[in-house]
């Protein structure tokens, strides 16, 4: 599972994989489940998650989801 487009908001640029990670976090999947759904190794998933958290300047899944809603990321994903 991967979104077809990334997300851009000002200087923030998220890759399609990072957006997918954020959406799956919001849906409540475990790390293992997310890696499996994305057809990637768990270590690759953690790299995408780490990059996402760095770009959003967050430390937890909850903070990442909150920022996603604040930025309108989920609204953009649902339009497609």
Buried (B, 14 or more C-beta within 10 A) or exposed (E): EBBEEBBEEEEEEBBEBBBBBBBBBBEEBEBEEBBBBBEBEEEEBBBBBEBBBEBBEBEEBEEBBBBBEEBEBBEBBEEE
